[in-house]
Amino acid sequence: MEPRLQRRVQRYGWDLAASGYEGLWGAQLAGVQAALLDSATLQPGERVLDLACGTGLVTLAAARSVGPSGHALGTDLSGEMVAIAAQQAERRGLPNASFTRMDAEQLALADGSVDVVLCSLGLMYVPEPQRVLGEARRVLRPGGRLVVSVWGERARCAWAGLFGIVDDEVSSEVCPLFFRLGLPGALTRLCAGAGLECVEERRLSSTLDYDDGGQACDAALTGGPVALAWSRFSEATRERVRGRYLASIAPWRVGSGYAVPAEFVVLAAHAPARQA
């Protein structure tokens, strides 16, 4: 997919997904978000940049960790996501958290202006992830830290059949090469190419737990990366897609619900320290 088109698909798709995102994904992703924040070892007073922040779940936690003397800035392509995140910060009394719509591949921030860059499950969506990491390297202070999470290998994410099912209904792939960064060593190599020094790359096994088929379909189709394609389907197409998706996750049915295997990769790296 042409990069400009891919950015537009992601922007408008996540705008559509924004209102239901936390209800559908907040609990499902809490574990990997906690692992990312644990690896970041945030300290009071630090300046944090959270890329692809969505509704601000990680940004707000970061703001609490760095305290009133620090600051957490969340950025996302989706204006709807950013608006919800800003409302959440105000509601929770976190004036040291702010949000703005910004392309992670072209950050409007000064060189060396942040201590920590975070990106929770956002890097898979950008056309050129190496540019994102290059920008992260640029805005990090010497010795500053980067922590990134992505989905793991396709074979270990049992919901992955969704993409092929949706792709069968549209003329072009809705999320190209989604699982490529989950391959062993892929993130480490990408970081090295951006001049970042990898500290640790680890894999987390998890499950996506749903009460019933309706909830599983809503999460996959209305609250995730195929939301824009879904919004354009006829009701007949939607019924067909729902049926095929539920059939694809049927092996992980537990009573009336589902426990769908998933894998995440969390990488911690840092910018080189300034030469003496």
N, C-alpha and C positions, 0 to 999 in steps of 0.2 A: 504494500500500500504506500502511496506517495506520502512523504512525511507531513506535509501541510494538511492533507486530508485526514491522516491518522490523528493529528492533534485536534482537528475539529470534531471528529467522531468521539474522541475521549472527552473533550470539553462539554459537548452537548449531551452526551450519554450520562456523564456524572451529574450534570445539572438535573437531569430527569431522575436520577437515582437518589439525590441528596435527601429529600424529605423522609424517606424510609430507611436510610442507610444504617443509622445507629440501632434501630429496632431489629433489623435483620442481621447485622454483622457485629454489633458491639460486643456481645458475649462470645461470639465465635472467634474473634480475633484478639481477645483480651490476653491470652497466653503469650502469643508471639509479640504483642506490644510490650508486655511486661518484660520479656526476655531482651527486647531491644533496649528498653530503658535501663535495665540492669547492666547491660554491656556498656552503656554510655557513661555510667558513674558520674552523673551530673552533680556539680558542686554549687553552693550558694554564690550568687554574683555572676555566674557564667551567662554568656550570650549564646542562645541556641536558635538554629534555623531548622525548621521542620518542613521538608519538601513533600509535595503531594499530601498535604495535611488532612484533606477531607473535611470532616466536621470537627476536627480539632482534638480528637481523643488523646493522641500522643502529645500534641502541643500543650494542652492544658495540664497534663501530668508533668511535663517538663517545666512549665511555669511554676508549679507548686514546688518542684525540687530545687530550682535555682533561687527561689524566694524573691522578696521585694527588691533586693539589690541587683537581681539578674533580670533577664528578659528572654521570652520565647516568641519568635516570629513564625507563624505558619503561612505557607504559600501553597496555592493550588491553581490549576487552570480553570476550575469550575467556580464561577461567581456564586452559584447557589450554595455550594459547600462552604465557601469562605464566609458567606453571610450567616449561615447557621452557626459556624464556629465562633464568630464574633459575638453572636447573641449568647452562646453558652458561656463565653468568658465573662461577659457582663453579669449574667445570671449567677455565676459562681463567685463573683467578686475577685476576679484575677486581672487587675489593671496592667500587670506585667506580661500579659499575653496579647499579641496583636496579630491581625490576619490581613492578607492582601492577595489579590489574584496576580499570579506571576508564573511565567514559563520557567520550569526548572532547567531548561537547556540554555537559558539566557537570563541570568540573575541580575537584577538591577540593584546590586549591592557592591560596596567597596571591597577591594582586595584586603584580605586578612582581618575582616571585620567581625568574625564570629569565632567562638571557641569550639562549638560542637555543631555538626550537621547530622540530622536524622532523616531517614526516609523509610517509612513503614509501608511496604507492599505498594510502592508507587513506581519503582524503576522499570517494571515489566511493561508499562503502558507507553513509555516515551519512544519516539522513533529512533533516537540516537542516545542510548544510555551512557555511552562514553563521554558525550558532551556534558551530561548532568554531573558525572563524577569529576570532569575537568573543571566545571564551574564550582563544585564543592571544594575542590583543591584550591582554587583561586581565592575563595572568600574565607577559607580557614586561616586562622593565625598559625604561625610556625608551631608545630607540635600539637595543633588542634586535632580533634577527634571526629571521625565519621562512623556512624553505625547505620547499616542498611539491612532491611529484611525483604525477601522475595518469596514467592511460592517455590516449592521444591521441584523434584522431577515429576514429569507428567504421569509416569507409571505409579507414583505414590500419592497422587491427588485424584481420588476416585470420582470427583465431580468433573474431571477434565473432558469427558465426552460431550459436555455442553457445547464446546466450541464447534466441533464437527457438525452437531445437530443444527445449530444456528447457521453455520456457514452453508449448509445445504439449502437454506431458504433465501440467501442473499447472494449478490453477484461477486462480492469480494470478501476476503477473510476479515472478520471484525476485530481481531486482536492478534496480529502477526507474531509468531515466535514467542508466545506468552511464557513458555516454560524454559526458554533457552538459558536464562540466568540461574536456573535451579540446577543445572548440570554441575557435577563435581568440579570445583576449581574455577568455574566461570567467573564468579564475582571477584575472586582473588586476582585473576588475570586482568580483568577490566580495571580494577583499582590500580594495579601496578602500571598499566598503560597510562593512567592519569597522574602518575607521580605520587601515589599514596602507598603507604607501607602497611600491609595487612598484618593484623595482630592475631585474629582468630576468625575462622569460618566454621560454623557448627550447624547441624541439622536438628530440627525439632519435629517429632511425630505428634500428630494431634488427630482429633475427629471434629467434624462439623455436625453438630447435633440438632435435629429438627423434630418438632412435635408431631408433624404430619407432612404429607406430600405437598399440601398447599404452601406451607411455610418453606419447604425446601425449594419449590419452584419460584416463589417470590424472591427469595434470597439470590438465586442464580440468575433470574431473568429480569427482575425489576430493580434490584439493588446492586447490581454488579456491572461488569464491563460490557455486557451485551444489551444494556438497557435501551440504547438508542435504536438498535435493530428491532428489539422487541416492541417498542412503541409504534413501529410502522407495520407490524404484522396484522393481517386480518384475524378475526376471531377463529376462523377455520385453521389458519396456520398456527395460531397460538395453541389450540387444542392439540394439534399434531406434535408441536414441539414439547408441550408439557408431557404428553404421553411417552414420547421417546426419551425425554430426560429421566422421568421416573423409572422407566424400564432400565436405563443405564445404571441407576443407583439402587436398583432392587436387591442386589446381593447384600446390601448393608441395611436392609430394613430390620427394625427392632420393634416388634409390636405394631403400633400404628405410626411410629416415627422412624427416623433414620439416624445412623451414626456413620457418617461418610468419612473414610480415612483422608487425611491431608498431611502434607509435609511443608515445612518452611525452612529457609536458610537465613541465618543471621550472621552478618559479617561486621567485624570491628576493625577499623584501620585508623591511621593517623597521618597527618601531613608531616613531612620531614622537619626536624628542628632547624632553626636558623644556624647557618655555619658561623663558627667563631671567627 
